[in-house]
Amino acid sequence: MANCNRKNLYATQNMADEYVNFYNSDLLRNESDKLNSYYCGLHRGWHVGHQKLPSQMSKSERINRLLDAGL
Ligand SMILES: [Zn+2]
């Protein structure tokens, strides 16, 4: 979550999820292109981002995610 300064910030998870649901409800949307919401401690709000399965991540992405989770 280091590069979230330019991401939209939502005050509540509900607001973020509203956008997530709108985006994911597109029938043409690929499974691997779906969004999810997550809390950002840096901005004290919610961001929306692409969810990635660990198997789809590069090694460095997996490490970054572990580092994020530990902070
Ligand atoms: Zn943030």
N, CA, C, O and the ligand as a Tripos MOL2 file, in Angstrom:
@<TRIPOS>MOLECULE
protein
  285   283    72     0     0
PROTEIN
NO_CHARGES

@<TRIPOS>ATOM
      1 N           0.8180   -1.2000    0.0000 N.3       1 MET1
      2 CA          0.0000    0.0000    0.0000 C.3       1 MET1
      3 C           0.8560    1.2570    0.0000 C.2       1 MET1
      4 O           0.4410    2.3150    0.4730 O.2       1 MET1
      5 N           2.0350    1.1180   -0.5300 N.am      2 ALA2
      6 CA          2.9470    2.2560   -0.5220 C.3       2 ALA2
      7 C           2.5730    3.2650   -1.6010 C.2       2 ALA2
      8 O           2.8290    4.4590   -1.4440 O.2       2 ALA2
      9 N           1.9780    2.8050   -2.6810 N.am      3 ASN3
     10 CA          1.7040    3.6940   -3.8030 C.3       3 ASN3
     11 C           0.2220    4.0040   -3.9250 C.2       3 ASN3
     12 O          -0.3820    3.7840   -4.9750 O.2       3 ASN3
     13 N          -0.3580    4.5150   -2.8520 N.am      4 CYS4
     14 CA         -1.8020    4.7400   -2.8840 C.3       4 CYS4
     15 C          -2.1440    6.2150   -2.8550 C.2       4 CYS4
     16 O          -3.3130    6.5670   -2.7040 O.2       4 CYS4
     17 N          -1.1600    7.0850   -2.9950 N.am      5 ASN5
     18 CA         -1.4440    8.5130   -2.8840 C.3       5 ASN5
     19 C          -2.4100    9.0090   -3.9500 C.2       5 ASN5
     20 O          -3.1710    9.9500   -3.7220 O.2       5 ASN5
     21 N          -2.3760    8.3760   -5.1070 N.am      6 ARG6
     22 CA         -3.2410    8.8380   -6.1880 C.3       6 ARG6
     23 C          -4.5200    8.0330   -6.2780 C.2       6 ARG6
     24 O          -5.3340    8.2590   -7.1740 O.2       6 ARG6
     25 N          -4.7080    7.0940   -5.3600 N.am      7 LYS7
     26 CA         -5.9370    6.3190   -5.3810 C.3       7 LYS7
     27 C          -7.0780    7.1150   -4.7600 C.2       7 LYS7
     28 O          -6.8750    7.9800   -3.9080 O.2       7 LYS7
     29 N          -8.2820    6.7890   -5.2180 N.am      8 ASN8
     30 CA         -9.4560    7.3910   -4.5880 C.3       8 ASN8
     31 C          -9.5390    6.9530   -3.1380 C.2       8 ASN8
     32 O          -9.2210    5.8150   -2.7940 O.2       8 ASN8
     33 N          -9.9670    7.8700   -2.3030 N.am      9 LEU9
     34 CA        -10.1100    7.5760   -0.8910 C.3       9 LEU9
     35 C         -11.5940    7.6230   -0.5240 C.2       9 LEU9
     36 O         -12.2990    8.5820   -0.8350 O.2       9 LEU9
     37 N         -12.0390    6.5770    0.1360 N.am     10 TYR10
     38 CA        -13.4320    6.5080    0.5680 C.3      10 TYR10
     39 C         -13.4790    6.5700    2.0830 C.2      10 TYR10
     40 O         -12.6660    5.9480    2.7680 O.2      10 TYR10
     41 N         -14.4300    7.3190    2.5950 N.am     11 ALA11
     42 CA        -14.5060    7.5300    4.0450 C.3      11 ALA11
     43 C         -14.9460    6.2670    4.7690 C.2      11 ALA11
     44 O         -14.5300    6.0210    5.9010 O.2      11 ALA11
     45 N         -15.7700    5.4770    4.1320 N.am     12 THR12
     46 CA        -16.2860    4.2700    4.7740 C.3      12 THR12
     47 C         -16.1330    3.0800    3.8400 C.2      12 THR12
     48 O         -16.0080    3.2340    2.6250 O.2      12 THR12
     49 N         -16.1460    1.9060    4.4250 N.am     13 GLN13
     50 CA        -16.0560    0.6960    3.6020 C.3      13 GLN13
     51 C         -17.2840    0.5710    2.7160 C.2      13 GLN13
     52 O         -17.1930    0.0790    1.5920 O.2      13 GLN13
     53 N         -18.4250    1.0100    3.2140 N.am     14 ASN14
     54 CA        -19.6480    0.9400    2.4130 C.3      14 ASN14
     55 C         -19.4950    1.7120    1.1060 C.2      14 ASN14
     56 O         -19.9010    1.2360    0.0450 O.2      14 ASN14
     57 N         -18.9110    2.8970    1.1890 N.am     15 MET15
     58 CA        -18.7350    3.7120   -0.0080 C.3      15 MET15
     59 C         -17.7730    3.0280   -0.9740 C.2      15 MET15
     60 O         -17.9920    3.0290   -2.1850 O.2      15 MET15
     61 N         -16.7190    2.4520   -0.4360 N.am     16 ALA16
     62 CA        -15.7670    1.7500   -1.2890 C.3      16 ALA16
     63 C         -16.4180    0.5310   -1.9320 C.2      16 ALA16
     64 O         -16.2420    0.2640   -3.1210 O.2      16 ALA16
     65 N         -17.1740   -0.2040   -1.1170 N.am     17 ASP17
     66 CA        -17.8020   -1.4230   -1.6320 C.3      17 ASP17
     67 C         -18.8570   -1.1170   -2.6810 C.2      17 ASP17
     68 O         -19.0980   -1.9210   -3.5810 O.2      17 ASP17
     69 N         -19.4880    0.0530   -2.5620 N.am     18 GLU18
     70 CA        -20.4760    0.4250   -3.5610 C.3      18 GLU18
     71 C         -19.8090    0.4990   -4.9410 C.2      18 GLU18
     72 O         -20.3510    0.0150   -5.9350 O.2      18 GLU18
     73 N         -18.6470    1.1020   -4.9750 N.am     19 TYR19
     74 CA        -17.9330    1.1880   -6.2390 C.3      19 TYR19
     75 C         -17.4420   -0.1910   -6.6860 C.2      19 TYR19
     76 O         -17.5010   -0.5350   -7.8670 O.2      19 TYR19
     77 N         -16.9560   -0.9710   -5.7170 N.am     20 VAL20
     78 CA        -16.4850   -2.3230   -6.0200 C.3      20 VAL20
     79 C         -17.6100   -3.1350   -6.6520 C.2      20 VAL20
     80 O         -17.4080   -3.8040   -7.6650 O.2      20 VAL20
     81 N         -18.7820   -3.0730   -6.0560 N.am     21 ASN21
     82 CA        -19.9080   -3.8540   -6.5660 C.3      21 ASN21
     83 C         -20.3220   -3.3890   -7.9570 C.2      21 ASN21
     84 O         -20.6480   -4.1950   -8.8280 O.2      21 ASN21
     85 N         -20.3010   -2.0660   -8.1490 N.am     22 PHE22
     86 CA        -20.6340   -1.5070   -9.4540 C.3      22 PHE22
     87 C         -19.6340   -2.0020  -10.4970 C.2      22 PHE22
     88 O         -20.0230   -2.4240  -11.5870 O.2      22 PHE22
     89 N         -18.3680   -1.9490  -10.1650 N.am     23 TYR23
     90 CA        -17.3070   -2.3430  -11.0970 C.3      23 TYR23
     91 C         -17.3720   -3.8390  -11.3850 C.2      23 TYR23
     92 O         -17.3060   -4.2580  -12.5410 O.2      23 TYR23
     93 N         -17.5000   -4.6360  -10.3380 N.am     24 ASN24
     94 CA        -17.4740   -6.0850  -10.4920 C.3      24 ASN24
     95 C         -18.7460   -6.6380  -11.1380 C.2      24 ASN24
     96 O         -18.7580   -7.7650  -11.6330 O.2      24 ASN24
     97 N         -19.8050   -5.8460  -11.1290 N.am     25 SER25
     98 CA        -21.0630   -6.3460  -11.6770 C.3      25 SER25
     99 C         -21.0640   -6.3220  -13.1970 C.2      25 SER25
    100 O         -21.9790   -6.8590  -13.8210 O.2      25 SER25
    101 N         -20.0570   -5.7120  -13.8000 N.am     26 ASP26
    102 CA        -19.9470   -5.7140  -15.2500 C.3      26 ASP26
    103 C         -19.7410   -7.1420  -15.7450 C.2      26 ASP26
    104 O         -18.7550   -7.7940  -15.4030 O.2      26 ASP26
    105 N         -20.6720   -7.6090  -16.5450 N.am     27 LEU27
    106 CA        -20.6250   -9.0110  -16.9760 C.3      27 LEU27
    107 C         -19.4190   -9.3030  -17.8590 C.2      27 LEU27
    108 O         -18.9870  -10.4500  -17.9760 O.2      27 LEU27
    109 N         -18.8910   -8.2770  -18.4660 N.am     28 LEU28
    110 CA        -17.7420   -8.4930  -19.3330 C.3      28 LEU28
    111 C         -16.4270   -8.4710  -18.5690 C.2      28 LEU28
    112 O         -15.3540   -8.6970  -19.1300 O.2      28 LEU28
    113 N         -16.5400   -8.1920  -17.2730 N.am     29 ARG29
    114 CA        -15.3300   -8.0830  -16.4580 C.3      29 ARG29
    115 C         -14.6890   -9.4460  -16.2830 C.2      29 ARG29
    116 O         -15.3590  -10.4220  -15.9460 O.2      29 ARG29
    117 N         -13.4160   -9.5030  -16.5080 N.am     30 ASN30
    118 CA        -12.6760  -10.7450  -16.3110 C.3      30 ASN30
    119 C         -12.5220  -11.0330  -14.8250 C.2      30 ASN30
    120 O         -12.3800  -10.1160  -14.0170 O.2      30 ASN30
    121 N         -12.5520  -12.3060  -14.4720 N.am     31 GLU31
    122 CA        -12.4110  -12.6960  -13.0660 C.3      31 GLU31
    123 C         -11.1570  -12.1020  -12.4320 C.2      31 GLU31
    124 O         -11.1680  -11.6990  -11.2690 O.2      31 GLU31
    125 N         -10.0850  -12.0550  -13.2040 N.am     32 SER32
    126 CA         -8.8170  -11.5890  -12.6450 C.3      32 SER32
    127 C          -8.7530  -10.0750  -12.5640 C.2      32 SER32
    128 O          -7.7700   -9.5150  -12.0780 O.2      32 SER32
    129 N          -9.8160   -9.4020  -13.0460 N.am     33 ASP33
    130 CA         -9.8160   -7.9430  -13.0770 C.3      33 ASP33
    131 C         -10.7660   -7.3630  -12.0330 C.2      33 ASP33
    132 O         -11.1270   -6.1890  -12.1080 O.2      33 ASP33
    133 N         -11.1650   -8.1660  -11.0760 N.am     34 LYS34
    134 CA        -12.1320   -7.6750  -10.0960 C.3      34 LYS34
    135 C         -11.4570   -6.8570   -9.0100 C.2      34 LYS34
    136 O         -10.2760   -7.0200   -8.7020 O.2      34 LYS34
    137 N         -12.2630   -5.9710   -8.4480 N.am     35 LEU35
    138 CA        -11.7450   -5.0680   -7.4240 C.3      35 LEU35
    139 C         -12.1500   -5.5360   -6.0370 C.2      35 LEU35
    140 O         -13.1120   -6.2860   -5.8700 O.2      35 LEU35
    141 N         -11.4110   -5.0850   -5.0680 N.am     36 ASN36
    142 CA        -11.8660   -5.2230   -3.6880 C.3      36 ASN36
    143 C         -11.4820   -3.9700   -2.9200 C.2      36 ASN36
    144 O         -10.6550   -3.1790   -3.3730 O.2      36 ASN36
    145 N         -12.0810   -3.8010   -1.7760 N.am     37 SER37
    146 CA        -11.7860   -2.6340   -0.9520 C.3      37 SER37
    147 C         -10.8470   -3.0460    0.1730 C.2      37 SER37
    148 O         -10.8800   -4.1810    0.6470 O.2      37 SER37
    149 N         -10.0250   -2.1170    0.5820 N.am     38 TYR38
    150 CA         -9.1360   -2.4190    1.7060 C.3      38 TYR38
    151 C          -8.8650   -1.1380    2.4880 C.2      38 TYR38
    152 O          -8.8540   -0.0400    1.9320 O.2      38 TYR38
    153 N          -8.6490   -1.3020    3.7690 N.am     39 TYR39
    154 CA         -8.4050   -0.1540    4.6290 C.3      39 TYR39
    155 C          -6.9590    0.2970    4.5250 C.2      39 TYR39
    156 O          -6.0430   -0.5250    4.5090 O.2      39 TYR39
    157 N          -6.7580    1.5990    4.4550 N.am     40 CYS40
    158 CA         -5.4230    2.1640    4.3800 C.3      40 CYS40
    159 C          -5.1420    2.9490    5.6570 C.2      40 CYS40
    160 O          -5.7800    3.9670    5.9240 O.2      40 CYS40
    161 N          -4.1870    2.4690    6.4370 N.am     41 GLY41
    162 CA         -3.8540    3.1520    7.6760 C.3      41 GLY41
    163 C          -3.1840    4.4950    7.4460 C.2      41 GLY41
    164 O          -3.2550    5.3910    8.2870 O.2      41 GLY41
    165 N          -2.5300    4.6230    6.2930 N.am     42 LEU42
    166 CA         -1.8340    5.8610    5.9590 C.3      42 LEU42
    167 C          -2.8210    7.0060    5.7580 C.2      42 LEU42
    168 O          -2.6120    8.1100    6.2600 O.2      42 LEU42
    169 N          -3.8970    6.7360    5.0190 N.am     43 HIS43
    170 CA         -4.8840    7.7680    4.7200 C.3      43 HIS43
    171 C          -6.1140    7.6820    5.6050 C.2      43 HIS43
    172 O          -7.0240    8.5050    5.5060 O.2      43 HIS43
    173 N          -6.1300    6.6900    6.4620 N.am     44 ARG44
    174 CA         -7.2610    6.4910    7.3690 C.3      44 ARG44
    175 C          -8.5790    6.4840    6.6180 C.2      44 ARG44
    176 O          -9.5430    7.1590    6.9780 O.2      44 ARG44
    177 N          -8.5760    5.7040    5.5740 N.am     45 GLY45
    178 CA         -9.7810    5.5760    4.7680 C.3      45 GLY45
    179 C          -9.6720    4.3070    3.9550 C.2      45 GLY45
    180 O          -8.8130    3.4580    4.1920 O.2      45 GLY45
    181 N         -10.5520    4.2050    3.0070 N.am     46 TRP46
    182 CA        -10.6400    2.9800    2.2200 C.3      46 TRP46
    183 C         -10.2470    3.2410    0.7800 C.2      46 TRP46
    184 O         -10.6280    4.2550    0.1960 O.2      46 TRP46
    185 N          -9.4980    2.3380    0.2210 N.am     47 HIS47
    186 CA         -9.1520    2.3730   -1.1940 C.3      47 HIS47
    187 C          -9.8130    1.1900   -1.8840 C.2      47 HIS47
    188 O         -10.2440    0.2230   -1.2550 O.2      47 HIS47
    189 N          -9.8740    1.3090   -3.1810 N.am     48 VAL48
    190 CA        -10.3500    0.2160   -4.0180 C.3      48 VAL48
    191 C          -9.2040   -0.1960   -4.9200 C.2      48 VAL48
    192 O          -8.5650    0.6460   -5.5530 O.2      48 VAL48
    193 N          -8.9480   -1.4810   -4.9770 N.am     49 GLY49
    194 CA         -7.8490   -1.9440   -5.8150 C.3      49 GLY49
    195 C          -8.1400   -3.3070   -6.3960 C.2      49 GLY49
    196 O          -9.1000   -3.9820   -6.0250 O.2      49 GLY49
    197 N          -7.2830   -3.6870   -7.3140 N.am     50 HIS50
    198 CA         -7.4500   -5.0080   -7.9070 C.3      50 HIS50
    199 C          -6.9980   -6.0810   -6.9390 C.2      50 HIS50
    200 O          -5.9270   -6.0010   -6.3380 O.2      50 HIS50
    201 N          -7.8310   -7.0670   -6.8070 N.am     51 GLN51
    202 CA         -7.4240   -8.1850   -5.9800 C.3      51 GLN51
    203 C          -6.6460   -9.1580   -6.8380 C.2      51 GLN51
    204 O          -7.0040   -9.4250   -7.9860 O.2      51 GLN51
    205 N          -5.6000   -9.6720   -6.2780 N.am     52 LYS52
    206 CA         -4.7860  -10.6320   -7.0130 C.3      52 LYS52
    207 C          -4.6310  -11.8750   -6.1700 C.2      52 LYS52
    208 O          -4.3960  -11.8070   -4.9640 O.2      52 LYS52
    209 N          -4.7630  -12.9850   -6.8100 N.am     53 LEU53
    210 CA         -4.4810  -14.2250   -6.1050 C.3      53 LEU53
    211 C          -2.9720  -14.3400   -5.9350 C.2      53 LEU53
    212 O          -2.2090  -13.9170   -6.8040 O.2      53 LEU53
    213 N          -2.5460  -14.9120   -4.8200 N.am     54 PRO54
    214 CA         -1.1010  -15.0580   -4.6100 C.3      54 PRO54
    215 C          -0.4140  -15.7350   -5.7840 C.2      54 PRO54
    216 O           0.7400  -15.4340   -6.0900 O.2      54 PRO54
    217 N          -1.1200  -16.6490   -6.4430 N.am     55 SER55
    218 CA         -0.5000  -17.3660   -7.5600 C.3      55 SER55
    219 C          -0.2770  -16.4650   -8.7640 C.2      55 SER55
    220 O           0.5230  -16.7810   -9.6450 O.2      55 SER55
    221 N          -1.0010  -15.3200   -8.8010 N.am     56 GLN56
    222 CA         -0.8510  -14.4010   -9.9290 C.3      56 GLN56
    223 C           0.1850  -13.3270   -9.6560 C.2      56 GLN56
    224 O           0.5110  -12.5280  -10.5340 O.2      56 GLN56
    225 N           0.7000  -13.3100   -8.4370 N.am     57 MET57
    226 CA          1.6500  -12.2600   -8.0790 C.3      57 MET57
    227 C           3.0720  -12.6930   -8.4030 C.2      57 MET57
    228 O           3.4210  -13.8730   -8.3790 O.2      57 MET57
    229 N           3.8600  -11.6930   -8.7030 N.am     58 SER58
    230 CA          5.2850  -11.9650   -8.8170 C.3      58 SER58
    231 C           5.8560  -12.1500   -7.4200 C.2      58 SER58
    232 O           5.1960  -11.8640   -6.4200 O.2      58 SER58
    233 N           7.0730  -12.6250   -7.3670 N.am     59 LYS59
    234 CA          7.6890  -12.8660   -6.0640 C.3      59 LYS59
    235 C           7.7930  -11.5700   -5.2560 C.2      59 LYS59
    236 O           7.5290  -11.5660   -4.0540 O.2      59 LYS59
    237 N           8.1720  -10.4790   -5.9080 N.am     60 SER60
    238 CA          8.3350   -9.2210   -5.1790 C.3      60 SER60
    239 C           6.9910   -8.6960   -4.6900 C.2      60 SER60
    240 O           6.9170   -8.0880   -3.6220 O.2      60 SER60
    241 N           5.9210   -8.9250   -5.4630 N.am     61 GLU61
    242 CA          4.5980   -8.4940   -5.0260 C.3      61 GLU61
    243 C           4.1750   -9.2440   -3.7800 C.2      61 GLU61
    244 O           3.5820   -8.6780   -2.8620 O.2      61 GLU61
    245 N           4.4930  -10.5350   -3.7670 N.am     62 ARG62
    246 CA          4.1450  -11.3260   -2.5840 C.3      62 ARG62
    247 C           4.8960  -10.8200   -1.3600 C.2      62 ARG62
    248 O           4.3390  -10.7390   -0.2650 O.2      62 ARG62
    249 N           6.1510  -10.4850   -1.5560 N.am     63 ILE63
    250 CA          6.9460   -9.9860   -0.4380 C.3      63 ILE63
    251 C           6.3960   -8.6470    0.0350 C.2      63 ILE63
    252 O           6.2740   -8.4070    1.2360 O.2      63 ILE63
    253 N           6.0600   -7.7670   -0.9270 N.am     64 ASN64
    254 CA          5.5100   -6.4740   -0.5520 C.3      64 ASN64
    255 C           4.2250   -6.6210    0.2340 C.2      64 ASN64
    256 O           3.9780   -5.8890    1.1920 O.2      64 ASN64
    257 N           3.4100   -7.5770   -0.1820 N.am     65 ARG65
    258 CA          2.1400   -7.7780    0.5110 C.3      65 ARG65
    259 C           2.4010   -8.2490    1.9530 C.2      65 ARG65
    260 O           1.7230   -7.8240    2.8880 O.2      65 ARG65
    261 N           3.3730   -9.1150    2.1080 N.am     66 LEU66
    262 CA          3.6950   -9.5760    3.4520 C.3      66 LEU66
    263 C           4.2080   -8.4220    4.3120 C.2      66 LEU66
    264 O           3.8840   -8.3200    5.4960 O.2      66 LEU66
    265 N           5.0140   -7.5560    3.6930 N.am     67 LEU67
    266 CA          5.5230   -6.4030    4.4330 C.3      67 LEU67
    267 C           4.3900   -5.4800    4.8190 C.2      67 LEU67
    268 O           4.3430   -4.9890    5.9470 O.2      67 LEU67
    269 N           3.4640   -5.2360    3.8820 N.am     68 ASP68
    270 CA          2.3060   -4.3900    4.1780 C.3      68 ASP68
    271 C           1.5070   -4.9490    5.3320 C.2      68 ASP68
    272 O           1.0710   -4.2190    6.2220 O.2      68 ASP68
    273 N           1.3230   -6.2480    5.3030 N.am     69 ALA69
    274 CA          0.4970   -6.8750    6.3240 C.3      69 ALA69
    275 C           1.1520   -6.7650    7.6920 C.2      69 ALA69
    276 O           0.4670   -6.7390    8.7140 O.2      69 ALA69
    277 N           2.4720   -6.7010    7.7090 N.am     70 GLY70
    278 CA          3.1580   -6.6480    8.9730 C.3      70 GLY70
    279 C           3.2370   -5.2700    9.5890 C.2      70 GLY70
    280 O           3.6040   -5.1270   10.7550 O.2      70 GLY70
    281 N           2.8910   -4.2460    8.8060 N.am     71 LEU71
    282 CA          3.0490   -2.8800    9.3160 C.3      71 LEU71
    283 C           1.8670   -2.4040   10.1320 C.2      71 LEU71
    284 O           1.8690   -1.2740   10.6200 O.2      71 LEU71
    285 ZN         -3.6760    5.1410    1.1880 Zn       72 ZN72
@<TRIPOS>BOND
     1     1     2 1
     2     2     3 1
     3     3     4 2
     4     3     5 am
     5     5     6 1
     6     6     7 1
     7     7     8 2
     8     7     9 am
     9     9    10 1
    10    10    11 1
    11    11    12 2
    12    11    13 am
    13    13    14 1
    14    14    15 1
    15    15    16 2
    16    15    17 am
    17    17    18 1
    18    18    19 1
    19    19    20 2
    20    19    21 am
    21    21    22 1
    22    22    23 1
    23    23    24 2
    24    23    25 am
    25    25    26 1
    26    26    27 1
    27    27    28 2
    28    27    29 am
    29    29    30 1
    30    30    31 1
    31    31    32 2
    32    31    33 am
    33    33    34 1
    34    34    35 1
    35    35    36 2
    36    35    37 am
    37    37    38 1
    38    38    39 1
    39    39    40 2
    40    39    41 am
    41    41    42 1
    42    42    43 1
    43    43    44 2
    44    43    45 am
    45    45    46 1
    46    46    47 1
    47    47    48 2
    48    47    49 am
    49    49    50 1
    50    50    51 1
    51    51    52 2
    52    51    53 am
    53    53    54 1
    54    54    55 1
    55    55    56 2
    56    55    57 am
    57    57    58 1
    58    58    59 1
    59    59    60 2
    60    59    61 am
    61    61    62 1
    62    62    63 1
    63    63    64 2
    64    63    65 am
    65    65    66 1
    66    66    67 1
    67    67    68 2
    68    67    69 am
    69    69    70 1
    70    70    71 1
    71    71    72 2
    72    71    73 am
    73    73    74 1
    74    74    75 1
    75    75    76 2
    76    75    77 am
    77    77    78 1
    78    78    79 1
    79    79    80 2
    80    79    81 am
    81    81    82 1
    82    82    83 1
    83    83    84 2
    84    83    85 am
    85    85    86 1
    86    86    87 1
    87    87    88 2
    88    87    89 am
    89    89    90 1
    90    90    91 1
    91    91    92 2
    92    91    93 am
    93    93    94 1
    94    94    95 1
    95    95    96 2
    96    95    97 am
    97    97    98 1
    98    98    99 1
    99    99   100 2
   100    99   101 am
   101   101   102 1
   102   102   103 1
   103   103   104 2
   104   103   105 am
   105   105   106 1
   106   106   107 1
   107   107   108 2
   108   107   109 am
   109   109   110 1
   110   110   111 1
   111   111   112 2
   112   111   113 am
   113   113   114 1
   114   114   115 1
   115   115   116 2
   116   115   117 am
   117   117   118 1
   118   118   119 1
   119   119   120 2
   120   119   121 am
   121   121   122 1
   122   122   123 1
   123   123   124 2
   124   123   125 am
   125   125   126 1
   126   126   127 1
   127   127   128 2
   128   127   129 am
   129   129   130 1
   130   130   131 1
   131   131   132 2
   132   131   133 am
   133   133   134 1
   134   134   135 1
   135   135   136 2
   136   135   137 am
   137   137   138 1
   138   138   139 1
   139   139   140 2
   140   139   141 am
   141   141   142 1
   142   142   143 1
   143   143   144 2
   144   143   145 am
   145   145   146 1
   146   146   147 1
   147   147   148 2
   148   147   149 am
   149   149   150 1
   150   150   151 1
   151   151   152 2
   152   151   153 am
   153   153   154 1
   154   154   155 1
   155   155   156 2
   156   155   157 am
   157   157   158 1
   158   158   159 1
   159   159   160 2
   160   159   161 am
   161   161   162 1
   162   162   163 1
   163   163   164 2
   164   163   165 am
   165   165   166 1
   166   166   167 1
   167   167   168 2
   168   167   169 am
   169   169   170 1
   170   170   171 1
   171   171   172 2
   172   171   173 am
   173   173   174 1
   174   174   175 1
   175   175   176 2
   176   175   177 am
   177   177   178 1
   178   178   179 1
   179   179   180 2
   180   179   181 am
   181   181   182 1
   182   182   183 1
   183   183   184 2
   184   183   185 am
   185   185   186 1
   186   186   187 1
   187   187   188 2
   188   187   189 am
   189   189   190 1
   190   190   191 1
   191   191   192 2
   192   191   193 am
   193   193   194 1
   194   194   195 1
   195   195   196 2
   196   195   197 am
   197   197   198 1
   198   198   199 1
   199   199   200 2
   200   199   201 am
   201   201   202 1
   202   202   203 1
   203   203   204 2
   204   203   205 am
   205   205   206 1
   206   206   207 1
   207   207   208 2
   208   207   209 am
   209   209   210 1
   210   210   211 1
   211   211   212 2
   212   211   213 am
   213   213   214 1
   214   214   215 1
   215   215   216 2
   216   215   217 am
   217   217   218 1
   218   218   219 1
   219   219   220 2
   220   219   221 am
   221   221   222 1
   222   222   223 1
   223   223   224 2
   224   223   225 am
   225   225   226 1
   226   226   227 1
   227   227   228 2
   228   227   229 am
   229   229   230 1
   230   230   231 1
   231   231   232 2
   232   231   233 am
   233   233   234 1
   234   234   235 1
   235   235   236 2
   236   235   237 am
   237   237   238 1
   238   238   239 1
   239   239   240 2
   240   239   241 am
   241   241   242 1
   242   242   243 1
   243   243   244 2
   244   243   245 am
   245   245   246 1
   246   246   247 1
   247   247   248 2
   248   247   249 am
   249   249   250 1
   250   250   251 1
   251   251   252 2
   252   251   253 am
   253   253   254 1
   254   254   255 1
   255   255   256 2
   256   255   257 am
   257   257   258 1
   258   258   259 1
   259   259   260 2
   260   259   261 am
   261   261   262 1
   262   262   263 1
   263   263   264 2
   264   263   265 am
   265   265   266 1
   266   266   267 1
   267   267   268 2
   268   267   269 am
   269   269   270 1
   270   270   271 1
   271   271   272 2
   272   271   273 am
   273   273   274 1
   274   274   275 1
   275   275   276 2
   276   275   277 am
   277   277   278 1
   278   278   279 1
   279   279   280 2
   280   279   281 am
   281   281   282 1
   282   282   283 1
   283   283   284 2
@<TRIPOS>SUBSTRUCTURE
     1 MET1         2 RESIDUE 1 A MET
     2 ALA2         6 RESIDUE 1 A ALA
     3 ASN3        10 RESIDUE 1 A ASN
     4 CYS4        14 RESIDUE 1 A CYS
     5 ASN5        18 RESIDUE 1 A ASN
     6 ARG6        22 RESIDUE 1 A ARG
     7 LYS7        26 RESIDUE 1 A LYS
     8 ASN8        30 RESIDUE 1 A ASN
     9 LEU9        34 RESIDUE 1 A LEU
    10 TYR10       38 RESIDUE 1 A TYR
    11 ALA11       42 RESIDUE 1 A ALA
    12 THR12       46 RESIDUE 1 A THR
    13 GLN13       50 RESIDUE 1 A GLN
    14 ASN14       54 RESIDUE 1 A ASN
    15 MET15       58 RESIDUE 1 A MET
    16 ALA16       62 RESIDUE 1 A ALA
    17 ASP17       66 RESIDUE 1 A ASP
    18 GLU18       70 RESIDUE 1 A GLU
    19 TYR19       74 RESIDUE 1 A TYR
    20 VAL20       78 RESIDUE 1 A VAL
    21 ASN21       82 RESIDUE 1 A ASN
    22 PHE22       86 RESIDUE 1 A PHE
    23 TYR23       90 RESIDUE 1 A TYR
    24 ASN24       94 RESIDUE 1 A ASN
    25 SER25       98 RESIDUE 1 A SER
    26 ASP26      102 RESIDUE 1 A ASP
    27 LEU27      106 RESIDUE 1 A LEU
    28 LEU28      110 RESIDUE 1 A LEU
    29 ARG29      114 RESIDUE 1 A ARG
    30 ASN30      118 RESIDUE 1 A ASN
    31 GLU31      122 RESIDUE 1 A GLU
    32 SER32      126 RESIDUE 1 A SER
    33 ASP33      130 RESIDUE 1 A ASP
    34 LYS34      134 RESIDUE 1 A LYS
    35 LEU35      138 RESIDUE 1 A LEU
    36 ASN36      142 RESIDUE 1 A ASN
    37 SER37      146 RESIDUE 1 A SER
    38 TYR38      150 RESIDUE 1 A TYR
    39 TYR39      154 RESIDUE 1 A TYR
    40 CYS40      158 RESIDUE 1 A CYS
    41 GLY41      162 RESIDUE 1 A GLY
    42 LEU42      166 RESIDUE 1 A LEU
    43 HIS43      170 RESIDUE 1 A HIS
    44 ARG44      174 RESIDUE 1 A ARG
    45 GLY45      178 RESIDUE 1 A GLY
    46 TRP46      182 RESIDUE 1 A TRP
    47 HIS47      186 RESIDUE 1 A HIS
    48 VAL48      190 RESIDUE 1 A VAL
    49 GLY49      194 RESIDUE 1 A GLY
    50 HIS50      198 RESIDUE 1 A HIS
    51 GLN51      202 RESIDUE 1 A GLN
    52 LYS52      206 RESIDUE 1 A LYS
    53 LEU53      210 RESIDUE 1 A LEU
    54 PRO54      214 RESIDUE 1 A PRO
    55 SER55      218 RESIDUE 1 A SER
    56 GLN56      222 RESIDUE 1 A GLN
    57 MET57      226 RESIDUE 1 A MET
    58 SER58      230 RESIDUE 1 A SER
    59 LYS59      234 RESIDUE 1 A LYS
    60 SER60      238 RESIDUE 1 A SER
    61 GLU61      242 RESIDUE 1 A GLU
    62 ARG62      246 RESIDUE 1 A ARG
    63 ILE63      250 RESIDUE 1 A ILE
    64 ASN64      254 RESIDUE 1 A ASN
    65 ARG65      258 RESIDUE 1 A ARG
    66 LEU66      262 RESIDUE 1 A LEU
    67 LEU67      266 RESIDUE 1 A LEU
    68 ASP68      270 RESIDUE 1 A ASP
    69 ALA69      274 RESIDUE 1 A ALA
    70 GLY70      278 RESIDUE 1 A GLY
    71 LEU71      282 RESIDUE 1 A LEU
    72 ZN72       285 GROUP 0 **** ****
